[in-house]
Every structure is written in C-alpha cells, then in structure tokens.
Amino acid sequence: MATRKEIDGSAGVPQFYGNELRFKREEAGLTLEKLVDGSFFGITYLSEIEHGHRRMPVELARHVDRVLRTDGFFERRCDDVRKARQGAHAAYFAGVTEAETRARALSEWSGTLIPGLLQTRSYAHAVIRSAHSLDTPEEVEAKIESRMQRALLFDNPKKPEYWVVLHESLVRHPIIPSVEMAEQLDHIAALVRRGRIVVQILPWNGPTRALSELPLFNMDFDDEPPLVYTEGPYHGQTIDDPALVMLYRKAYDRLRAAALPPEVSLALIEKAAEEYRHGQDRS
C-alpha cells in the first residue's frame, strides 16, 4: 500500500494553497477523481496542485469552488500563487515559466532575439539592460539568474522536447561583442550536439513579413490543452483558445517548413561562431 505523502503547508504559498485544497476535498469526502469529474483536467494534474508543484488555473479553481462550495476561495487565491512563483520575471510571464516545466514539448520562433531559454549570461545581460535601462545592478542580476534557472529544463536529457526556428539575422547581427557572440552560438550548438534541442535557421529570403515578426512559443502537455505565448518588449499574452492555438501552430509550421534543415542550420551556426571567435565581420 502506498504511503500517504504529507504536504508541508508552511513551505510556501503554493504548498499552503495545495494543503488547503486537500483538506477541503477530504472534508467533503471526495477522491481526486470525483473532484475533477466534469472538468477538463486529470487526476495527476490535481494531485500535483495539492502538493504545490503546479499552479491552479482559474477555470479549474472555479470548478473546485463550485464542487466544494467554497464561495470563490480557490479562485481568489490563484493570484497569490501566481505572485509567489513570479520571482524576478514579469507578471505576465510568470505563468509561462511554470507551465514550461511540465510541458512535454516546446517549439519556438524568434526573429528579433535569441530566446531566453537559449541565452548565455552575457546575451541576457545585454537584452535586459536594453529593455530595462533604469534597473539597478541587483535587479538586472536577479532577472539574469531567473533566466538561467529556466534553462535548467535542459538538464533533463529527454523532456521537454525543444524545437526552435531562428531568423538568420540573429546569427549575422550580434548585439554583444564578437567573443561573447561566439560563446552564445557555441552554447546553442552544444545543446544541438547533445541531441537536446533542434534548431533551424530561417534564411534572409524566407517569409519574414506579417506573422513572422511575432515571436511564438508553443507548449504541449501530456494531460492538458496546448498553449501559445507571444509577447512584445513590455507585454505578453498566453493564448488557450483551441481555434486560435491551431492557427498559430499552422503559422509556426509554415515558418519551420521554410527554414533550413537542422543539419545545415547547425553548420551555419558553428561556422559563424568560429568566425566571431577570429574577429571576422558576419554582416
């Protein structure tokens, strides 16, 4: 018989929230299966919320409040948990950092900046200083560290799968000194060589107008609907409407189809890194 794992509600806001959810569920005499019945979520998903490993979506919180008759308690607490997990990330991005940790597969397109999951410290520093010029050194370092923590996803040898399409300009027009750019490209190439990620380069003459200017971050999960995230310098939007998600995914597939094959893209990246290392101009 499996041993019941106790939840330490004092460990943090998510754990406190999860502990209260289990208490209310058991007080009502409901199993996990009975509580999620009628929702679009699974038993494992709810169990991980109870243990503080996942943030409860608002739609599930409303369902729980209705079944447990808790008068909106869990819906109101959703914002507390979001803030607790936010850290140095922008408020609009906090949900993404939590969602990507449970994703089965991630796919991304970027035409303006190397994505945060792939950035080295020097590249992240340049991006953050450019977008947030009034930040103190301590605030900048906190944001860099949060970005580096996200990249720990790749320490897992298999999950999530990660596929990224980058515009050729990101290789040709660096925003950091040549030596540091070589390190940035080496970092990407090393992840590819490890078999941890797949990278494709969209060349100059590929489709670069209209939707291709918009960054896209697709997330697929084992037991919940897919999400799409897109953003500007100071805002972001997570899209969960199935019809819109499908349209964005088709747009991403068209970009991927127009990009160079992965092996050709890797050769381009490694060649550029070598030239930066020797001070050659890539423009």
Number of C-alpha atoms within 10 A of each C-alpha: 3 4 5 6 7 8 16 13 17 11 10 14 18 27 21 18 24 28 21 16 23 20 13 17 18 12 10 13 11 15 13 17 14 12 20 19 14 10 11 12 18 16 15 12 19 23 17 14 20 25 21 23 17 21 23 26 16 15 12 17 20 20 20 24 17 13 17 19 13 13 12 15 14 24 20 13 16 17 14 14 21 20 16 12 19 19 13 17 18 14 15 15 18 17 18 20 16 17 15 20 15 19 21 16 18 20 22 21 28 19 20 14 19 23 17 16 16 21 21 22 16 17 22 25 16 14 19 17 14 10 11 13 10 10 13 11 10 9 14 20 17 15 20 24 15 17 21 18 12 16 15 11 18 17 9 10 11 14 16 22 19 21 18 22 27 25 24 22 17 17 22 14 12 18 15 16 12 19 15 19 22 24 18 23 24 19 16 21 22 14 15 16 12 9 12 19 21 21 27 26 28 26 16 11 9 16 15 15 8 7 13 18 14 15 19 23 22 24 22 20 16 12 15 12 14 18 25 24 19 18 15 9 7 9 11 15 13 17 16 14 12 12 9 13 19 15 11 20 17 12 15 23 13 13 22 21 14 17 24 19 15 17 13 13 22 22 12 17 23 17 15 21 26 16 15 22 15 12 13 12 11 14 8
